[in-house]
Amino acid sequence: MPAIAVEIENKTGEKTLVYVRDAGRKWQQYTIPFSDFKPAISDWTQVKSLSFIVEEWNSPRKKGVVYIDNIRFLR
């Protein structure tokens, strides 16, 4: 199963990343604490972008579909 990189960039240009492992064949719910993102960023109040990245080197299958739904940021 592929790993999906979740990358967040804030308004000051700081970027942070975490990998979600085994994103795959069935619907699953994931909870990712902000503390899991590395490197830590200093300001979470103004997120500029949220990216989901499937890296070719990290994906055994070269075709497929990943559905992403109901993204929430909670304190």
N, C-alpha and C positions, 0 to 999 in steps of 0.2 A: 504494500500500500504506500502511496506517496505521502510525503510530508509537505505541508503547506506553510510557507513562511508568512507570518503576519507582521507587517511593518507599519509603524506609526511615525509620522513626522509632525513636529509641532511648528508653531509660527516662527520660531527663531532658527529653524533649520536643524534642530537636533532630531536624530533618528534612533529608533529602538526596534528590536526584532525578537520574535519568539517563533519556534517551530511547533506546529500542531502535527503530531505523528499519527499515522494510521487513519488519515482522512480517506474514507473509502466507500464501501459498497452499501452501507445502510445509513439511515438517518441517525445522527448522533448529536447530542448537545455537548458543547465544550464551554467551560468556564476558565478564563485565563486571568489570573490576578495581575495587576499592574506590576507587581514585584517580580514576576517571571520574565518581563521584558529586559533584555540586556543589549547594550549598556543602558543604565538608568538615565532618564531625561529629567531635567529640572522643573519643567512646567507642563503639566497635563491639562491646564485649563483652556488652552487654545490649540486644539488638534487641527492641523492643516490637511493631512491626508492619512488615509487608511488603505493599505494595499495588501492584496492576497497574491502571493507569488508561488507558482509551481516551477521549481528549478529543474531543468532537463536532467542534470546529473543526479538529482535526488528523486527521480520518478521512474520506476521500472516500466510503467506503461506510457506510451507516447500519445495515446488517444484516450478521450473520456470526457466526462462532464462532472463538475463539482458544483453543487448548488449551495449557496450561502444565503441564510435568511435570518431575520430577527436579531440584528446586531444591536447590542445595548452597552452603554458605558454607565456603570453604577459606582457610587461611592459607598 
